[in-house]
Amino acid sequence: MKKSTLTPWEVSGDINYEKITKEFGASLLKNSELEDINLHPLLRRGLYYSHRNFDSWIKSAKSGKKVSVITGRGPSEKMHIGHLIPFILAKSLQDKFNCNVFIPISEDEKYFVKQKLSFENAQKFADENILDIIALGFNPDKTFIFKDFSYPIYPLAARISKLITYSEAKAIFGLKPESNLGWTFYPAVQATHILFPQFHLGKHDVVVPVGIDQDPFIRLSRDVASHPSLNLSKPCAIHSKFLPGLKGTIKMSSSEEGTNVIYLNDSPKTVKEKINKYAFSGGKDTLEEHRKKGGNPDIDISFLYLKYIFEEDDKKLNEIEQDYRNGKLTSGELKKYLIDKINEFLKNHNASRERAKNQIDKFIL
């Protein structure tokens, strides 16, 4: 097993998700906690697998109490399909429970952490990313987007920062390689994001859909929420595994000049070329062997993308899985099915993105 690195700013190596969950003191998500609500495949099929009091949030939501969702975006590049994971889940929760969704855009974090990212480009990417988020179809009456460089977040962050000692932050985040004071201060800003719905609407249950690498921010926020000067509810969280890269890497990333990712603005031709050339296959080396022994959908990137995002029909997905395992469906046929699914999704997404250009003011705080 490759040595792993897991921080809010770096992910590499082999990740043992259950071990990390135990080390972080979170809980594995049980199917019994979701069995009476028809939620998104991201939940039903296990990409979201761990949580902090998500069961309590669901209970409050089902009983009609006020609940909110918050999940954000650090804009340092154009968005790829992996970036959509928390927003797809947030929208599904909004659709299911008619709840508010808050989306902070943290240009500041990426500006501090990405040494080659200019101040101007951080703002440019923020505006572009917002269009992709709105394009998912959030309710403008219940969705609130704000940018750290524009919204007056500092007074709230100052209140939070006074409740956190430097040694406490270092204990939570480990030996974080801060290269400037902005990076050192950012955890207070992120905690402010997580608690923002309660600053904005009063004390209530809030859930944060987030990658497991971001859980240190959740722990920090839960530590300060109940401080007498705040008296807020501890935020809930639901953690996702990482959507793997095309080549089978642990996390989809824009490294390798984009050959490991599907960008939201990739053309149909580019999607086809990337999937056919780079998508890691669980099929056998020859057609004869594949027909005889079948493929392995558990490691096949095309199947995994269908499982988590692009095939919502459980019956159809099961059919694809069985046909692939028994060799009836080839790797090439599976890739073609995924290509068609992705291109249809991107066609609709980018049409919605164009319409979003006239809707931004409805979402921005």
Buried (B, 14 or more C-beta within 10 A) or exposed (E): EEEBEBBBBEBBEEBEBEEBBEEBEBBEBEEEBBEEEEBBBBBBBBBBBBBBBBBBBBBBBEEEEBBBBBBBBBBBBBBBBBBBBBBBBBBBBBBBBEBBBBBBBBBBBBBBBBEEBEEEBBBEBBEBBBBBBBBBBBBBEBBBBBBBBEBEBEEBBEBBBEBBEEEBBBEBBEEBEBEEEBBBBBBBBBBBBBBBBBBBBEBBBBBBBBBBBBBBBBBBBBBBBEBEEBEBBBBBBBBBBBBBBBBBBBBBBBEEEBBBBBBBBBEBEBBBBBBEEBBBBBBBEEEEEBEEEBBBBEEBBBBBBBBBBBBEEEEEBEBBBEBBBEBBBBBBBBBBBBBBBBBEBBEEBBEBBEEBEEBBEBBBB
